[in-house]
Amino acid sequence: MQSKKLLIAIFVCISILSCKNDTDKTNDLQIQNITEEPVQESEFGFNLNDYVVKRDTIKKGDSFGEILERNKIGYPKIFQIAEKAKDSFDIRNLQIGKPYTLLCSKDSLEQPKCFIYQPTLEDYVVINFQDSVHAYTSRKPIKYVEKVATGVIPKGSGISMLMEEKGLSPRLAYKMADEIYAWTIDFRRLQEGDRFKVIYTDKYIDDSIYTGVHDIKAVYFEHNKVPFYAFEFETDSVKGIKDYFNDKAKNLRRAFLKAPVQFSRISSRYNLNRRIKYYGYKLRPHKGTDFAARVGTPILATANGTVVESRRKGGNGKYVKIRHNATYSTQYLHMKNRNVKKGQYVKQGDVIGWVGMTGNTGGPHVCYRFWKNGVQVDPFRQKLPEAEPISDSLKAAYLEFIKPIKERLDAIEFPEPEVIQDDPSDNIIL
């Protein structure tokens, strides 16, 4: 019995000493003074650690004055700020949904010192009034990262599904299908084993905001065992026109895109004999091609040209008309909003407006009209011209330009095809 008591006493002493040692260790850790330098967070050219940062978006009914007044700035000061800033930025141009940032004093008052408005992801306007009032516009730093992607079309799959499985941007598939190879490869009929290699650049704003695929530099696409090369090359440095040519310097594209909107479907074709039940089956010719798309979908210029009309009129609603040359013109009807003005030069693929329902329309779509020699025709029944061929003076420069790119493209290896192992249980004979 005494020996048992002695063992218990020894255990208690050890426990107390152990707890004391742990406490001492904890105290040692508490005594250590660990300091870390604050991270210098910078944006819009300011060190954000020097301010209380308030972020929000422009709401319906918001104005520059109301935003500052809500944040403890009086109207006399607001008027003074607006007057001095108006030569650089019109404060009436704030758009609903666009983000803004207030840099406020780092004290109990948290009084605004600077108002920053972002009309786009890249551009921003600074109205700085912490000392004297001054306003200016600037852009966030943009970084382009060159990347490589490869793929092999599996059985029962398509290019878009393959891109999704690989975690790649669907814009890669669109650019290859509708911009580069639109007149060379039918991407709706790709075969199992078709494969591609592509060198492209991704665009980032402020190193962290990914805005998608910027451009494609070069592609090798093997369809039905036939290789198709494509290289981007600038043919007009003044207008910034770029085109895609193959390894023999032949232009891959036509002068016109097949459709003015991406990933859309044709809801009504050009039909001079159309009769509609609602109108008593009277003859109502349809001289355009309707592409159904969601409201707000970008509408693209199908070819280079000059805007000759940008207006709203009757059943057409808001529309844009482009003259491409002496032979061809195109028109885009029922827009929600227009993005170009009369007399403006546009390039193939430029956003000229957004899909809407203005004018006479039963649903969101763009009615695409196509003129040849002043007569409206069906664009899908025309033998459309190829895009401008590369000039003889540029051909030698082009072939020299693509030489190292082609060597690099050829050196990229395709992924190994997946080998599907048979499940032994499938071979059981009953």
C-alpha positions as CSV (number, residue, x, y, z in Angstrom):
1,M,0.0,0.0,0.0
2,Q,2.8,2.4,0.9
3,S,4.6,1.6,-2.3
4,K,1.5,2.3,-4.3
5,K,1.1,5.7,-2.6
6,L,4.8,6.4,-3.3
7,L,4.3,5.7,-7.1
8,I,1.2,8.0,-7.2
9,A,3.2,10.8,-5.5
10,I,6.1,10.3,-8.0
11,F,3.6,10.5,-10.9
12,V,2.0,13.7,-9.6
13,C,5.4,15.3,-9.2
14,I,6.4,14.4,-12.7
15,S,3.1,15.8,-14.1
16,I,3.6,19.0,-12.2
17,L,7.1,19.4,-13.5
18,S,6.0,18.5,-17.0
19,C,3.2,21.2,-16.8
20,K,5.7,23.7,-15.4
21,N,8.2,22.9,-18.3
22,D,5.3,23.4,-20.8
23,T,4.3,26.6,-19.2
24,D,7.9,27.8,-19.2
25,K,8.1,27.0,-22.9
26,T,4.9,28.8,-23.6
27,N,6.2,31.8,-21.6
28,D,9.4,31.7,-23.7
29,L,7.4,31.8,-26.9
30,Q,5.3,34.7,-25.6
31,I,8.5,36.6,-24.6
32,Q,9.8,36.3,-28.2
33,N,8.9,39.5,-30.1
34,I,8.2,38.4,-33.7
35,T,7.7,41.4,-36.0
36,E,6.8,41.3,-39.7
37,E,7.2,44.1,-42.2
38,P,3.7,45.1,-43.6
39,V,3.1,44.1,-47.2
40,Q,3.2,47.2,-49.4
41,E,-0.1,46.8,-51.4
42,S,0.0,49.1,-54.3
43,E,-2.8,49.9,-56.9
44,F,-3.6,52.9,-59.1
45,G,-0.2,54.3,-58.3
46,F,-1.0,54.6,-54.5
47,N,0.2,52.7,-51.5
48,L,-3.1,51.4,-50.2
49,N,-1.7,50.8,-46.7
50,D,-1.7,54.6,-46.3
51,Y,-5.5,54.8,-46.6
52,V,-8.8,53.3,-45.6
53,V,-9.9,51.8,-48.8
54,K,-13.6,51.8,-49.7
55,R,-14.8,50.0,-52.8
56,D,-18.2,50.0,-54.5
57,T,-20.0,50.2,-57.8
58,I,-22.1,53.0,-59.3
59,K,-25.7,52.4,-58.4
60,K,-28.8,53.7,-60.1
61,G,-29.3,57.3,-59.0
62,D,-25.7,57.7,-57.9
63,S,-23.7,60.8,-58.9
64,F,-20.2,62.0,-58.1
65,G,-21.6,64.6,-55.6
66,E,-23.9,62.1,-53.8
67,I,-21.1,59.6,-53.4
68,L,-18.8,62.2,-51.8
69,E,-21.6,63.7,-49.7
70,R,-22.4,60.2,-48.3
71,N,-18.7,60.0,-47.3
72,K,-18.6,63.3,-45.3
73,I,-17.6,65.8,-48.1
74,G,-19.7,69.0,-48.2
75,Y,-21.2,70.4,-51.4
76,P,-19.0,73.5,-51.6
77,K,-15.9,71.3,-51.6
78,I,-17.6,68.9,-54.1
79,F,-18.4,71.8,-56.4
80,Q,-14.8,73.0,-56.2
81,I,-13.5,69.4,-57.0
82,A,-15.8,69.0,-59.9
83,E,-14.9,72.3,-61.5
84,K,-11.2,71.7,-61.3
85,A,-11.5,68.2,-62.6
86,K,-13.9,68.8,-65.5
87,D,-11.2,69.5,-68.1
88,S,-9.8,66.0,-67.5
89,F,-13.0,64.0,-66.8
90,D,-16.7,64.8,-67.0
91,I,-18.1,63.5,-63.7
92,R,-21.6,63.1,-65.4
93,N,-20.2,60.1,-67.4
94,L,-20.3,57.7,-64.4
95,Q,-22.0,54.5,-65.7
96,I,-24.1,52.2,-63.6
97,G,-22.3,49.0,-62.6
98,K,-18.8,50.4,-63.0
99,P,-16.5,50.1,-59.9
100,Y,-15.1,53.0,-58.0
101,T,-12.6,53.3,-55.1
102,L,-12.4,55.9,-52.4
103,L,-9.0,56.4,-50.6
104,C,-9.8,57.9,-47.2
105,S,-7.8,59.3,-44.4
106,K,-6.5,56.7,-41.9
107,D,-8.2,58.2,-38.8
108,S,-11.5,58.3,-37.1
109,L,-13.0,60.7,-39.7
110,E,-12.1,58.5,-42.7
111,Q,-12.5,61.5,-45.0
112,P,-12.1,60.8,-48.7
113,K,-8.9,62.1,-50.3
114,C,-9.1,60.5,-53.7
115,F,-11.8,59.1,-56.0
116,I,-10.9,56.5,-58.6
117,Y,-13.4,55.4,-61.3
118,Q,-12.9,52.3,-63.6
119,P,-14.8,52.6,-66.9
120,T,-13.0,49.4,-68.1
121,L,-10.9,46.7,-66.5
122,E,-7.8,48.4,-67.9
123,D,-8.6,52.1,-67.7
124,Y,-9.1,54.2,-64.6
125,V,-9.7,57.9,-63.8
126,V,-8.1,59.4,-60.7
127,I,-9.5,62.6,-59.1
128,N,-7.1,63.4,-56.4
129,F,-8.1,66.2,-53.9
130,Q,-5.9,65.5,-50.9
131,D,-3.8,68.6,-51.5
132,S,-4.6,70.5,-54.7
133,V,-7.3,69.1,-57.0
134,H,-6.0,67.3,-60.1
135,A,-7.5,64.6,-62.3
136,Y,-6.0,62.3,-64.9
137,T,-6.6,59.0,-66.7
138,S,-4.3,56.0,-66.7
139,R,-4.2,52.3,-67.4
140,K,-3.3,49.3,-65.3
141,P,-0.2,47.4,-66.2
142,I,-0.9,44.7,-68.8
143,K,1.1,41.5,-69.1
144,Y,1.0,39.0,-72.0
145,V,2.0,35.5,-71.2
146,E,2.9,33.2,-74.1
147,K,1.6,29.6,-73.7
148,V,1.4,26.4,-75.6
149,A,-1.5,24.0,-75.8
150,T,-1.8,20.6,-77.6
151,G,-4.7,18.2,-77.9
152,V,-6.0,15.1,-79.7
153,I,-9.7,14.8,-80.4
154,P,-11.1,11.7,-78.7
155,K,-13.9,9.6,-79.9
156,G,-17.3,11.2,-79.5
157,S,-15.9,14.6,-78.5
158,G,-15.4,18.0,-80.0
159,I,-12.9,20.8,-79.8
160,S,-14.9,22.8,-77.2
161,M,-15.3,19.8,-74.9
162,L,-11.6,19.0,-75.2
163,M,-10.7,22.6,-74.3
164,E,-13.0,22.4,-71.2
165,E,-11.5,19.1,-70.1
166,K,-8.0,20.6,-70.3
167,G,-9.0,23.8,-68.5
168,L,-8.3,26.0,-71.5
169,S,-10.2,29.1,-72.6
170,P,-13.1,28.3,-75.0
171,R,-11.9,31.4,-77.0
172,L,-9.0,29.2,-78.3
173,A,-11.6,26.9,-79.9
174,Y,-13.6,29.9,-81.3
175,K,-10.6,31.6,-82.8
176,M,-9.4,28.4,-84.5
177,A,-12.9,27.4,-85.7
178,D,-14.4,30.8,-86.7
179,E,-11.4,33.1,-87.4
180,I,-8.4,31.1,-88.5
181,Y,-9.8,27.9,-90.1
182,A,-13.4,28.9,-90.8
183,W,-13.0,28.4,-94.6
184,T,-10.5,25.5,-94.4
185,I,-11.7,23.0,-91.7
186,D,-15.3,22.2,-90.7
187,F,-15.0,22.0,-86.9
188,R,-18.4,20.4,-86.6
189,R,-17.0,17.4,-88.4
190,L,-13.7,16.8,-86.7
191,Q,-12.6,13.2,-86.6
192,E,-11.3,11.0,-83.8
193,G,-7.5,11.4,-83.8
194,D,-7.5,14.9,-85.3
195,R,-4.9,16.9,-83.3
196,F,-3.5,20.4,-82.9
197,K,-0.6,22.4,-81.5
198,V,-1.1,26.1,-80.8
199,I,1.2,28.9,-79.5
200,Y,-0.9,31.7,-78.1
201,T,-0.8,34.6,-75.5
202,D,-3.0,35.1,-72.5
203,K,-3.7,38.6,-71.2
204,Y,-3.5,39.7,-67.6
205,I,-4.2,43.0,-65.9
206,D,-2.3,43.9,-62.8
207,D,-0.7,40.4,-63.0
208,S,-3.8,38.9,-61.4
209,I,-6.9,39.6,-63.5
210,Y,-7.1,37.1,-66.3
211,T,-9.0,38.6,-69.3
212,G,-8.6,35.7,-71.7
213,V,-6.8,34.8,-74.9
214,H,-5.2,37.8,-76.5
215,D,-4.1,36.3,-79.7
216,I,-2.9,33.2,-81.4
217,K,0.6,33.3,-82.8
218,A,0.7,29.9,-84.7
219,V,-1.3,26.7,-85.1
220,Y,-0.7,23.3,-86.5
221,F,-4.0,21.4,-87.0
222,E,-4.0,17.9,-88.4
223,H,-7.4,17.0,-89.8
224,N,-8.0,13.6,-91.6
225,K,-4.2,13.2,-91.6
226,V,-3.8,16.4,-93.6
227,P,-1.7,19.1,-91.9
228,F,-2.9,22.8,-91.8
229,Y,-0.4,25.4,-90.6
230,A,-1.5,29.0,-89.7
231,F,0.8,31.9,-88.7
232,E,-0.3,35.4,-87.7
233,F,1.4,38.2,-89.6
234,E,0.8,41.9,-89.8
235,T,0.2,43.1,-93.3
236,D,-0.6,46.7,-92.6
237,S,1.2,48.4,-89.7
238,V,-0.6,51.7,-90.2
239,K,-4.1,50.2,-89.7
240,G,-2.8,47.4,-87.6
241,I,-4.3,44.7,-89.8
242,K,-3.2,41.1,-89.2
243,D,-4.1,38.0,-91.0
244,Y,-3.4,34.3,-90.9
245,F,-1.4,32.6,-93.6
246,N,-0.2,29.0,-94.1
247,D,3.4,27.8,-94.5
248,K,3.3,28.7,-98.2
249,A,2.1,32.3,-97.6
250,K,-1.4,31.7,-98.7
251,N,-4.2,33.5,-96.8
252,L,-6.4,31.1,-94.9
253,R,-9.4,33.4,-94.5
254,R,-12.0,34.9,-96.7
255,A,-12.7,38.6,-96.7
256,F,-15.8,37.9,-94.6
257,L,-16.5,36.1,-91.3
258,K,-19.3,33.4,-91.6
259,A,-21.3,35.0,-88.8
260,P,-21.4,38.4,-87.0
261,V,-21.8,36.7,-83.6
262,Q,-20.0,33.9,-81.8
263,F,-21.5,30.6,-80.9
264,S,-24.9,31.5,-82.3
265,R,-27.5,29.7,-84.4
266,I,-29.4,30.8,-87.5
267,S,-33.1,31.3,-86.5
268,S,-34.3,32.6,-89.9
269,R,-32.6,32.4,-93.2
270,Y,-32.7,34.7,-96.3
271,N,-35.9,33.8,-98.0
272,L,-37.7,35.8,-100.7
273,N,-40.7,33.5,-100.6
274,R,-41.3,33.6,-96.9
275,R,-45.0,33.5,-95.7
276,I,-46.0,34.0,-92.1
277,K,-49.2,32.6,-90.5
278,Y,-49.6,35.7,-88.3
279,Y,-49.9,37.9,-91.4
280,G,-52.4,35.6,-93.1
281,Y,-49.7,33.8,-95.1
282,K,-49.0,36.9,-97.1
283,L,-45.7,37.0,-99.0
284,R,-43.2,38.8,-96.7
285,P,-39.7,38.3,-98.1
286,H,-36.9,38.1,-95.6
287,K,-33.8,39.7,-97.1
288,G,-31.5,39.0,-94.1
289,T,-30.1,36.1,-92.0
290,D,-31.1,36.1,-88.4
291,F,-28.6,34.9,-85.8
292,A,-30.3,34.3,-82.4
293,A,-28.2,35.3,-79.4
294,R,-28.6,36.6,-75.9
295,V,-29.2,40.4,-75.3
296,G,-25.8,42.0,-74.9
297,T,-23.9,39.5,-77.1
298,P,-21.1,41.4,-79.0
299,I,-21.8,41.9,-82.7
300,L,-18.7,41.7,-84.9
301,A,-17.9,43.4,-88.2
302,T,-17.6,40.5,-90.6
303,A,-15.0,42.3,-92.7
304,N,-12.8,45.4,-92.8
305,G,-14.6,48.6,-93.9
306,T,-16.0,52.0,-93.2
307,V,-19.2,52.7,-91.2
308,V,-21.6,54.5,-93.5
309,E,-24.6,54.4,-91.2
310,S,-25.0,54.2,-87.4
311,R,-28.4,55.2,-86.3
312,R,-31.9,54.1,-85.3
313,K,-34.7,53.9,-87.8
314,G,-38.2,52.3,-87.8
315,G,-38.4,48.5,-87.8
316,N,-34.6,48.2,-88.1
317,G,-34.2,49.6,-84.6
318,K,-30.6,50.5,-83.8
319,Y,-28.3,49.4,-86.6
320,V,-24.9,49.8,-88.3
321,K,-24.1,49.6,-92.0
322,I,-20.5,49.1,-93.3
323,R,-19.2,49.6,-96.8
324,H,-16.4,47.1,-97.4
325,N,-15.5,48.1,-100.9
326,A,-17.2,49.1,-104.2
327,T,-19.0,45.7,-104.3
328,Y,-19.9,44.6,-100.8
329,S,-21.7,46.2,-97.8
330,T,-23.2,44.6,-94.7
331,Q,-25.9,45.8,-92.2
332,Y,-26.6,44.7,-88.6
333,L,-30.1,45.3,-87.2
334,H,-32.0,45.4,-83.9
335,M,-28.9,46.3,-81.7
336,K,-29.3,47.1,-78.0
337,N,-26.5,49.7,-78.4
338,R,-24.0,50.7,-81.1
339,N,-20.3,50.9,-80.6
340,V,-19.2,52.8,-83.7
341,K,-19.9,56.1,-85.5
342,K,-20.4,57.1,-89.1
343,G,-17.1,57.5,-90.9
344,Q,-15.2,55.2,-88.5
345,Y,-12.9,52.5,-90.0
346,V,-13.4,49.1,-88.5
347,K,-11.5,45.8,-88.8
348,Q,-12.8,42.3,-89.2
349,G,-13.9,41.1,-85.8
350,D,-14.2,44.5,-84.2
351,V,-17.2,44.8,-81.8
352,I,-19.6,47.3,-83.5
353,G,-22.5,46.8,-81.1
354,W,-24.5,44.4,-79.0
355,V,-27.5,42.2,-79.6
356,G,-30.8,43.6,-78.6
357,M,-34.5,43.8,-79.5
358,T,-35.0,47.3,-80.9
359,G,-37.3,47.8,-83.9
360,N,-39.6,45.0,-85.1
361,T,-38.4,41.8,-83.5
362,G,-40.0,39.0,-81.6
363,G,-36.8,38.0,-79.8
364,P,-33.1,38.8,-79.2
365,H,-31.1,38.4,-82.4
366,V,-29.1,40.3,-85.0
367,C,-30.5,40.5,-88.6
368,Y,-27.5,40.3,-90.8
369,R,-28.0,41.8,-94.3
370,F,-25.6,41.5,-97.1
371,W,-25.3,43.7,-100.2
372,K,-23.6,42.9,-103.5
373,N,-23.5,45.6,-106.1
374,G,-26.3,47.4,-104.2
375,V,-28.6,44.4,-104.1
376,Q,-29.4,42.4,-101.0
377,V,-28.3,38.8,-101.4
378,D,-27.9,35.6,-99.4
379,P,-24.3,35.6,-98.1
380,F,-24.3,31.8,-97.9
381,R,-24.9,31.4,-101.6
382,Q,-22.2,33.8,-102.6
383,K,-18.7,32.8,-103.7
384,L,-17.1,35.2,-101.3
385,P,-13.6,36.6,-102.2
386,E,-10.6,35.5,-100.3
387,A,-8.9,37.9,-98.0
388,E,-6.2,40.1,-99.4
389,P,-3.3,37.9,-100.5
390,I,0.1,38.7,-99.1
391,S,2.0,41.2,-101.4
392,D,5.0,40.0,-103.3
393,S,7.1,42.6,-101.4
394,L,6.1,41.1,-98.0
395,K,6.2,37.4,-99.0
396,A,9.9,37.0,-98.5
397,A,9.7,38.8,-95.2
398,Y,6.8,36.6,-94.1
399,L,8.6,33.3,-94.9
400,E,11.7,34.5,-93.0
401,F,9.4,35.6,-90.1
402,I,7.7,32.2,-89.7
403,K,10.8,30.1,-90.0
404,P,11.8,30.0,-86.3
405,I,8.1,29.9,-85.3
406,K,7.5,26.8,-87.5
407,E,10.6,25.1,-86.1
408,R,9.4,25.7,-82.6
409,L,5.8,24.5,-83.5
410,D,7.2,21.3,-85.1
411,A,9.3,20.6,-82.0
412,I,6.2,20.5,-79.8
413,E,5.2,17.0,-79.0
414,F,1.6,15.8,-79.0
415,P,0.3,14.2,-75.8
416,E,0.4,10.4,-75.7
417,P,-3.0,8.9,-76.5
418,E,-4.8,7.4,-73.5
419,V,-4.7,3.6,-73.4
420,I,-7.9,2.2,-71.9
421,Q,-7.2,-1.0,-70.1
422,D,-9.8,-3.8,-70.3
423,D,-11.5,-4.6,-67.0
424,P,-10.7,-8.3,-66.3
425,S,-14.3,-8.6,-64.9
426,D,-15.6,-7.9,-68.4
427,N,-13.9,-11.1,-69.7
428,I,-15.7,-13.5,-67.3
429,I,-17.6,-16.1,-69.3
430,L,-20.8,-17.4,-67.6
